[in-house]
Amino acid sequence: GDDGGFHEFMASVDALVMGRKTFESVRDMEGGPWPYGDTPVWVLTAAGVEVPERLKGKVKLTKGSPQEILTELAASGAKDVYVDGGETIRGFLAAGLLTRIIISKVPITLGEGRPLFTEEQASQIKEISSNPLSCGIVQATYACK
Protein backbone atom coordinates (compact mmCIF):
# COMPACT_ATOMS: atom_id res chain seq x y z
CA GLY A 1 0.00 0.00 0.00
CA ASP A 2 0.79 3.68 -0.03
CA ASP A 3 3.11 4.46 2.88
CA GLY A 4 2.79 8.19 2.23
CA GLY A 5 6.50 8.50 1.55
CA PHE A 6 7.35 7.24 5.05
CA HIS A 7 10.27 5.01 3.99
CA GLU A 8 11.71 7.78 1.83
CA PHE A 9 11.28 10.21 4.72
CA MET A 10 12.96 7.82 7.19
CA ALA A 11 15.91 7.49 4.80
CA SER A 12 16.32 11.29 5.00
CA VAL A 13 16.70 11.50 8.79
CA ASP A 14 19.70 10.63 10.96
CA ALA A 15 17.81 9.87 14.18
CA LEU A 16 14.37 9.81 15.73
CA VAL A 17 13.38 11.21 19.14
CA MET A 18 10.11 10.10 20.71
CA GLY A 19 8.51 10.06 24.11
CA ARG A 20 7.95 6.97 26.21
CA LYS A 21 4.20 6.74 25.45
CA THR A 22 4.77 6.87 21.68
CA PHE A 23 7.55 4.28 21.97
CA GLU A 24 5.32 1.93 23.99
CA SER A 25 2.54 2.25 21.37
CA VAL A 26 4.87 1.48 18.45
CA ARG A 27 6.79 -1.21 20.35
CA ASP A 28 3.57 -3.05 21.18
CA MET A 29 2.10 -3.03 17.64
CA GLU A 30 1.48 -6.55 16.43
CA GLY A 31 2.81 -7.81 13.11
CA GLY A 32 5.27 -6.31 10.72
CA PRO A 33 8.84 -5.20 11.18
CA TRP A 34 10.07 -2.32 13.36
CA PRO A 35 8.97 0.67 11.22
CA TYR A 36 12.17 2.68 11.72
CA GLY A 37 14.65 0.15 10.32
CA ASP A 38 18.19 0.86 11.50
CA THR A 39 17.59 4.57 12.22
CA PRO A 40 18.67 5.24 15.83
CA VAL A 41 15.64 5.89 18.07
CA TRP A 42 16.10 7.95 21.22
CA VAL A 43 13.29 7.49 23.73
CA LEU A 44 12.76 10.24 26.30
CA THR A 45 11.93 8.74 29.68
CA ALA A 46 12.63 9.72 33.26
CA ALA A 47 11.56 6.38 34.73
CA GLY A 48 12.82 3.99 32.05
CA VAL A 49 10.88 1.64 29.81
CA GLU A 50 11.22 -1.97 28.71
CA VAL A 51 13.15 -2.39 25.46
CA PRO A 52 12.59 -5.81 23.86
CA GLU A 53 15.64 -7.85 22.87
CA ARG A 54 14.87 -7.35 19.15
CA LEU A 55 15.27 -3.57 19.57
CA LYS A 56 18.42 -3.51 21.70
CA GLY A 57 21.09 -1.56 19.84
CA LYS A 58 18.41 0.38 17.91
CA VAL A 59 16.80 2.17 20.87
CA LYS A 60 18.54 4.43 23.39
CA LEU A 61 16.80 5.61 26.55
CA THR A 62 17.62 9.19 27.47
CA LYS A 63 16.35 12.19 29.41
CA GLY A 64 16.97 15.91 29.43
CA SER A 65 15.70 19.12 27.92
CA PRO A 66 15.05 19.29 24.16
CA GLN A 67 18.23 21.40 23.76
CA GLU A 68 20.31 18.86 25.73
CA ILE A 69 18.94 16.01 23.62
CA LEU A 70 19.73 17.82 20.34
CA THR A 71 23.22 18.67 21.58
CA GLU A 72 23.82 14.98 22.37
CA LEU A 73 22.40 13.93 18.99
CA ALA A 74 24.61 16.47 17.17
CA ALA A 75 27.65 15.09 19.03
CA SER A 76 26.72 11.63 17.70
CA GLY A 77 26.68 13.01 14.12
CA ALA A 78 22.93 13.47 13.69
CA LYS A 79 21.89 16.53 11.65
CA ASP A 80 18.29 15.83 10.59
CA VAL A 81 16.18 14.59 13.49
CA TYR A 82 12.60 13.32 13.37
CA VAL A 83 10.66 14.21 16.56
CA ASP A 84 7.51 12.15 17.26
CA GLY A 85 4.85 12.07 19.96
CA GLY A 86 2.55 14.84 21.14
CA GLU A 87 4.30 15.85 24.37
CA THR A 88 7.74 15.56 22.77
CA ILE A 89 6.75 17.66 19.75
CA ARG A 90 5.20 20.33 22.01
CA GLY A 91 8.39 20.48 24.08
CA PHE A 92 10.67 20.87 21.05
CA LEU A 93 8.32 23.47 19.53
CA ALA A 94 8.22 25.47 22.79
CA ALA A 95 12.05 25.42 22.84
CA GLY A 96 12.11 26.82 19.28
CA LEU A 97 13.97 23.78 17.94
CA LEU A 98 11.66 22.64 15.11
CA THR A 99 11.91 23.94 11.55
CA ARG A 100 8.95 22.03 10.07
CA ILE A 101 6.18 19.76 11.20
CA ILE A 102 4.50 17.10 9.07
CA ILE A 103 1.14 15.94 10.37
CA SER A 104 -0.68 12.97 8.88
CA LYS A 105 -4.41 13.53 9.33
CA VAL A 106 -6.33 10.26 9.52
CA PRO A 107 -10.02 10.49 8.61
CA ILE A 108 -11.48 9.07 11.82
CA THR A 109 -14.12 10.70 14.01
CA LEU A 110 -13.00 10.79 17.63
CA GLY A 111 -15.42 11.29 20.49
CA GLU A 112 -12.82 13.08 22.57
CA GLY A 113 -9.16 13.89 22.76
CA ARG A 114 -6.77 16.70 23.35
CA PRO A 115 -5.44 19.15 20.81
CA LEU A 116 -1.93 18.58 19.51
CA PHE A 117 -1.05 22.25 20.07
CA THR A 118 -2.09 25.03 22.40
CA GLU A 119 -3.53 28.14 20.77
CA GLU A 120 -0.17 29.89 21.30
CA GLN A 121 1.76 27.02 19.71
CA ALA A 122 -0.68 26.85 16.78
CA SER A 123 0.12 30.52 16.12
CA GLN A 124 3.82 29.56 15.76
CA ILE A 125 3.26 27.30 12.76
CA LYS A 126 1.99 27.96 9.23
CA GLU A 127 0.69 25.35 6.82
CA ILE A 128 2.78 25.41 3.63
CA SER A 129 1.48 22.32 1.81
CA SER A 130 -1.16 19.63 1.94
CA ASN A 131 -0.87 16.27 0.18
CA PRO A 132 -3.80 13.82 -0.03
CA LEU A 133 -2.69 10.18 -0.14
CA SER A 134 -4.51 7.36 -1.90
CA CYS A 135 -5.37 5.74 1.46
CA GLY A 136 -7.44 8.76 2.56
CA ILE A 137 -4.80 10.28 4.85
CA VAL A 138 -3.89 13.91 4.25
CA GLN A 139 -0.31 14.97 5.02
CA ALA A 140 0.02 18.62 5.95
CA THR A 141 3.43 20.31 6.20
CA TYR A 142 3.89 23.31 8.45
CA ALA A 143 6.78 25.77 8.75
CA CYS A 144 7.70 26.77 12.29
CA LYS A 145 8.07 30.51 12.86
C-alpha positions as CSV (number, residue, x, y, z in Angstrom):
1,G,0.0,0.0,0.0
2,D,0.8,3.7,0.0
3,D,3.1,4.5,2.9
4,G,2.8,8.2,2.2
5,G,6.5,8.5,1.5
6,F,7.4,7.2,5.1
7,H,10.3,5.0,4.0
8,E,11.7,7.8,1.8
9,F,11.3,10.2,4.7
10,M,13.0,7.8,7.2
11,A,15.9,7.5,4.8
12,S,16.3,11.3,5.0
13,V,16.7,11.5,8.8
14,D,19.7,10.6,11.0
15,A,17.8,9.9,14.2
16,L,14.4,9.8,15.7
17,V,13.4,11.2,19.1
18,M,10.1,10.1,20.7
19,G,8.5,10.1,24.1
20,R,7.9,7.0,26.2
21,K,4.2,6.7,25.4
22,T,4.8,6.9,21.7
23,F,7.5,4.3,22.0
24,E,5.3,1.9,24.0
25,S,2.5,2.3,21.4
26,V,4.9,1.5,18.4
27,R,6.8,-1.2,20.4
28,D,3.6,-3.1,21.2
29,M,2.1,-3.0,17.6
30,E,1.5,-6.5,16.4
31,G,2.8,-7.8,13.1
32,G,5.3,-6.3,10.7
33,P,8.8,-5.2,11.2
34,W,10.1,-2.3,13.4
35,P,9.0,0.7,11.2
36,Y,12.2,2.7,11.7
37,G,14.6,0.1,10.3
38,D,18.2,0.9,11.5
39,T,17.6,4.6,12.2
40,P,18.7,5.2,15.8
41,V,15.6,5.9,18.1
42,W,16.1,8.0,21.2
43,V,13.3,7.5,23.7
44,L,12.8,10.2,26.3
45,T,11.9,8.7,29.7
46,A,12.6,9.7,33.3
47,A,11.6,6.4,34.7
48,G,12.8,4.0,32.1
49,V,10.9,1.6,29.8
50,E,11.2,-2.0,28.7
51,V,13.2,-2.4,25.5
52,P,12.6,-5.8,23.9
53,E,15.6,-7.9,22.9
54,R,14.9,-7.3,19.1
55,L,15.3,-3.6,19.6
56,K,18.4,-3.5,21.7
57,G,21.1,-1.6,19.8
58,K,18.4,0.4,17.9
59,V,16.8,2.2,20.9
60,K,18.5,4.4,23.4
61,L,16.8,5.6,26.6
62,T,17.6,9.2,27.5
63,K,16.3,12.2,29.4
64,G,17.0,15.9,29.4
65,S,15.7,19.1,27.9
66,P,15.1,19.3,24.2
67,Q,18.2,21.4,23.8
68,E,20.3,18.9,25.7
69,I,18.9,16.0,23.6
70,L,19.7,17.8,20.3
71,T,23.2,18.7,21.6
72,E,23.8,15.0,22.4
73,L,22.4,13.9,19.0
74,A,24.6,16.5,17.2
75,A,27.6,15.1,19.0
76,S,26.7,11.6,17.7
77,G,26.7,13.0,14.1
78,A,22.9,13.5,13.7
79,K,21.9,16.5,11.7
80,D,18.3,15.8,10.6
81,V,16.2,14.6,13.5
82,Y,12.6,13.3,13.4
83,V,10.7,14.2,16.6
84,D,7.5,12.2,17.3
85,G,4.8,12.1,20.0
86,G,2.5,14.8,21.1
87,E,4.3,15.9,24.4
88,T,7.7,15.6,22.8
89,I,6.8,17.7,19.8
90,R,5.2,20.3,22.0
91,G,8.4,20.5,24.1
92,F,10.7,20.9,21.1
93,L,8.3,23.5,19.5
94,A,8.2,25.5,22.8
95,A,12.0,25.4,22.8
96,G,12.1,26.8,19.3
97,L,14.0,23.8,17.9
98,L,11.7,22.6,15.1
99,T,11.9,23.9,11.5
100,R,9.0,22.0,10.1
101,I,6.2,19.8,11.2
102,I,4.5,17.1,9.1
103,I,1.1,15.9,10.4
104,S,-0.7,13.0,8.9
105,K,-4.4,13.5,9.3
106,V,-6.3,10.3,9.5
107,P,-10.0,10.5,8.6
108,I,-11.5,9.1,11.8
109,T,-14.1,10.7,14.0
110,L,-13.0,10.8,17.6
111,G,-15.4,11.3,20.5
112,E,-12.8,13.1,22.6
113,G,-9.2,13.9,22.8
114,R,-6.8,16.7,23.3
115,P,-5.4,19.1,20.8
116,L,-1.9,18.6,19.5
117,F,-1.1,22.3,20.1
118,T,-2.1,25.0,22.4
119,E,-3.5,28.1,20.8
120,E,-0.2,29.9,21.3
121,Q,1.8,27.0,19.7
122,A,-0.7,26.9,16.8
123,S,0.1,30.5,16.1
124,Q,3.8,29.6,15.8
125,I,3.3,27.3,12.8
126,K,2.0,28.0,9.2
127,E,0.7,25.3,6.8
128,I,2.8,25.4,3.6
129,S,1.5,22.3,1.8
130,S,-1.2,19.6,1.9
131,N,-0.9,16.3,0.2
132,P,-3.8,13.8,0.0
133,L,-2.7,10.2,-0.1
134,S,-4.5,7.4,-1.9
135,C,-5.4,5.7,1.5
136,G,-7.4,8.8,2.6
137,I,-4.8,10.3,4.8
138,V,-3.9,13.9,4.3
139,Q,-0.3,15.0,5.0
140,A,0.0,18.6,6.0
141,T,3.4,20.3,6.2
142,Y,3.9,23.3,8.5
143,A,6.8,25.8,8.7
144,C,7.7,26.8,12.3
145,K,8.1,30.5,12.9
